[in-house]
Amino acid sequence: MCLISAEGLKVKGIDFSKTQLWRLTKAGRFPRPVAIGFKRRAWVEAEVDAWIMERIEERDAH
């Protein structure tokens, strides 16, 4: 399992603000981060990749 930071999200094209990430996560529309230290969060890369694929599938369905 690989974890990615907020910078890693940006590399994948997810350039949301911290506030937007929090709102999407709270609404259940983005994977929840994992606490990796004091005030440090990371995301499970496979979950983020699955989220990206869902967006692509939604786009292609229309």
Residue pairs with C-beta under 8 A, 6 or more apart in sequence:
1 44
1 45
1 46
2 44
2 45
2 46
3 34
3 36
3 42
3 43
3 44
3 45
4 11
4 12
4 42
4 43
4 45
4 48
5 42
6 18
6 21
6 41
8 42
8 43
8 45
9 15
9 16
9 21
9 43
9 48
12 48
12 49
12 52
13 52
14 48
14 52
16 24
21 30
21 33
24 30
25 31
25 32
25 33
30 51
31 43
31 44
31 47
31 48
31 50
31 51
33 41
33 42
33 43
34 41
34 42
34 43
34 44
35 41
36 42
